[in-house]
Amino acid sequence: MATFRERFPRNRRDVVLAIDAQFRRLRKAIYRGPVREAGHRLFFTELVEATDNFGQITWLGRPIWQNVLDLWTIQETLYELRPALLIETGTNRGGSSFFFAQLFDLMDHGRVITSDVERLHDLHHPRVEYLIGSSTSPEVIGHVRSAVAQADGPVLVILDSDHNARHVTNELELYAPLVTPGSYIIVQDGSIDTLRLFRVGRPGPLPAIRDFLARHPEFDSDRTKEKRFVISHSPEGWLRRRPDTSTDKGVSGSLDSVRDSTAR
Ligand SMILES: C[S@@+](CC[C@H](N)C(=O)[O-])C[C@H]1O[C@@H](n2cnc3c(N)ncnc32)[C@H](O)[C@@H]1O
C-alpha cells in the first residue's frame, strides 16, 4: 500500500498538513470560552439524566450516591494523602463510607466516621464508625472531635449531607477546623447552584463555599481537582487548608461566628 509520503508529493503534502493545522486551530478557537462551557453543561446534564443523577450506582453491589468521576479523584487523593481519619457527613445507604473503608483496607491505613440523621443501611465495616444524628449537633460534633484528637495523621472531611447553603455554612464552620494542613474539606454538590436541572435546591453549597473562603484565608479552592475529569458535582468545592497554617484540632470551631455572619 502506498504511504502518505508516496501518495502526496512533498509540496502537496505540506499543503494538506497546513490546512489540517488550520482546522485544528479553528476548532480550538471555536471550542473555547462560552461554547466549551455550554458543551460541558450539555454533557453534564445528559450524564445526570442518563444515570438518574448517579442514584443507581453501586460499589460491589452496595448503593453509592456519587458521581463516579469525582469518586475517582477522591480515590487518587486518598492514596496521595493517606488520611488517618476521613470524616463524612451524609451516610445515606452507606456505599461511600464502605468504598472509602475498602480503599483503606487496601492501603492498610485509615478510619472513617460517617453521620446521618437516619440509618438507611445495615452495613458494618471495622474501619467505619456510623453516627446517627445531625452533622451539626453537639453530640455528633463532640464525638467527631474526640476521634480527631486521637487521629495520628492527616484528617480529611467530605460534606455530603443537607446541601442547603445555611447547613453547609454551619458544617464548614464546625468541620473545617478539623482539617489538617495540606488536607481537604470537600464540599459536594455545588452543582446545585450551577446546573439548571438542580435549581430547586438553591441556594446550595456554592454561596456557602464562597462566603467561607472570604472569611477563611487559611483555605483555598483547589480547582485542579474539579477539572480532573472535566465535569464535577463539586465545583469550587475542594477546599484545601494551606500547608503552612496551624490547626488546633478543631476544638475551637463553633457556630457562634456563623450565626453572626449569616444573620443578615
Ligand atoms: C446525598 S446523600 C449522601 C450520599 C452518600 N454519601 C453516598 O455517597 O452514598 C445525603 C444524606 O444526608 C443525610 N442528611 C440530611 N441532613 C443531614 C444532617 N443534618 N446531618 C447528617 N446527615 C444528613 C440524608 O439523610 C441523606 O441520607
The ligand as an SDF file (V2000), in Angstrom:
LIG
                    3D

 27 29  0  0  0  0  0  0  0  0999 V2000
  -26.5620   12.7140   49.1540 C   0  0  0  0  0  0  0  0  0  0  0  0
  -26.9670   11.6500   50.4490 S   0  0  0  0  0  0  0  0  0  0  0  0
  -25.3820   11.0260   50.9100 C   0  0  0  0  0  0  0  0  0  0  0  0
  -24.8470   10.0510   49.9150 C   0  0  0  0  0  0  0  0  0  0  0  0
  -23.7120    9.2030   50.4130 C   0  0  0  0  0  0  0  0  0  0  0  0
  -22.6180    9.9970   50.9260 N   0  0  0  0  0  0  0  0  0  0  0  0
  -23.2070    8.3410   49.2830 C   0  0  0  0  0  0  0  0  0  0  0  0
  -22.2710    8.7700   48.5880 O   0  0  0  0  0  0  0  0  0  0  0  0
  -23.7370    7.2480   49.0610 O   0  0  0  0  0  0  0  0  0  0  0  0
  -27.3700   12.7770   51.7240 C   0  0  0  0  0  0  0  0  0  0  0  0
  -27.6800   12.1670   53.0750 C   0  0  0  0  0  0  0  0  0  0  0  0
  -27.5620   13.2050   54.0400 O   0  0  0  0  0  0  0  0  0  0  0  0
  -28.4670   12.9400   55.0800 C   0  0  0  0  0  0  0  0  0  0  0  0
  -28.6910   14.1740   55.8560 N   0  0  0  0  0  0  0  0  0  0  0  0
  -29.5900   15.1740   55.6420 C   0  0  0  0  0  0  0  0  0  0  0  0
  -29.4880   16.1210   56.5800 N   0  0  0  0  0  0  0  0  0  0  0  0
  -28.4870   15.7320   57.4110 C   0  0  0  0  0  0  0  0  0  0  0  0
  -27.8970   16.2850   58.5760 C   0  0  0  0  0  0  0  0  0  0  0  0
  -28.3240   17.4430   59.0980 N   0  0  0  0  0  0  0  0  0  0  0  0
  -26.8790   15.6060   59.1680 N   0  0  0  0  0  0  0  0  0  0  0  0
  -26.4380   14.4250   58.6610 C   0  0  0  0  0  0  0  0  0  0  0  0
  -26.9620   13.8500   57.5650 N   0  0  0  0  0  0  0  0  0  0  0  0
  -27.9780   14.4850   56.9470 C   0  0  0  0  0  0  0  0  0  0  0  0
  -29.7010   12.3960   54.3780 C   0  0  0  0  0  0  0  0  0  0  0  0
  -30.4640   11.6190   55.2810 O   0  0  0  0  0  0  0  0  0  0  0  0
  -29.0720   11.5920   53.2350 C   0  0  0  0  0  0  0  0  0  0  0  0
  -29.0010   10.2320   53.5760 O   0  0  0  0  0  0  0  0  0  0  0  0
  1  2  1  0
  2  3  1  0
  2 10  1  0
  3  4  1  0
  4  5  1  0
  5  6  1  0
  5  7  1  0
  7  8  2  0
  7  9  1  0
 10 11  1  0
 11 12  1  0
 11 26  1  0
 12 13  1  0
 13 14  1  0
 13 24  1  0
 14 15  1  0
 14 23  1  0
 15 16  2  0
 16 17  1  0
 17 18  1  0
 17 23  2  0
 18 19  1  0
 18 20  2  0
 20 21  1  0
 21 22  2  0
 22 23  1  0
 24 25  1  0
 24 26  1  0
 26 27  1  0
M  CHG  2   2   1   9  -1
M  END
$$$$
